[in-house]
Amino acid sequence: MNKKDRELYDIREGDIIKKKDSYTETCYFMRNQHLNGLGRLFGGTLMAWIDEIAGVVARRHCNNLVITA
């Protein structure tokens, strides 16, 4: 398999998983509880949202329970 093919596919235990299978989109309503006094999103809130999506993608790839840190 050449370098281009390796970039397009993740190979684990003989299965070929396309990177497009990782694509996940979500939408959150930004409420006052998510904003600091200057009206900017709290960094911890953003990290929590990213972690949640990372868990969804990991679950799709391993087809098993996952834990994110």
C-alpha positions in Angstrom: 0.0 0.0 0.0 1.5 3.4 -0.9 1.6 6.5 1.2 -1.5 8.0 -0.4 -3.6 4.9 0.4 -2.3 4.9 4.0 -3.6 8.5 4.3 -7.0 7.5 3.1 -7.4 4.4 5.3 -6.8 3.4 8.8 -5.9 -0.3 8.9 -6.7 -2.2 12.1 -6.8 -6.0 12.3 -7.4 -6.4 8.6 -10.4 -4.0 8.5 -10.3 -0.9 6.3 -11.9 2.1 7.9 -12.2 5.2 5.7 -11.4 8.6 7.3 -14.8 9.9 6.1 -16.4 7.4 8.5 -15.0 9.6 11.3 -16.8 12.8 10.2 -19.1 13.9 12.9 -21.0 17.2 13.1 -22.9 18.5 16.0 -24.6 21.7 17.0 -24.8 23.3 20.5 -26.9 26.1 21.7 -24.6 28.6 23.4 -26.3 29.8 26.5 -25.3 32.3 29.1 -24.0 29.5 31.3 -21.4 28.7 28.7 -20.0 32.2 28.5 -17.7 34.2 30.8 -18.2 37.8 31.8 -16.8 39.1 28.5 -19.2 37.0 26.5 -16.7 34.4 25.4 -17.0 30.7 25.5 -15.4 29.0 28.5 -12.4 26.9 27.4 -13.5 24.0 29.6 -16.9 24.0 27.9 -15.3 23.8 24.5 -12.9 21.0 25.6 -15.9 19.0 27.0 -17.7 19.3 23.7 -14.6 18.2 21.8 -14.2 15.3 24.2 -17.8 14.2 23.6 -17.3 14.1 19.9 -14.0 12.3 20.2 -15.8 9.6 22.2 -18.4 9.2 19.4 -15.7 8.8 16.8 -13.7 6.4 18.9 -16.8 4.3 19.5 -17.4 4.1 15.7 -13.9 3.0 15.0 -13.5 0.3 17.7 -17.1 -0.8 17.9 -16.7 -1.2 21.6 -17.1 0.9 24.8 -14.5 3.7 25.1 -13.4 6.1 27.8 -11.9 9.5 27.0 -9.7 11.4 29.5 
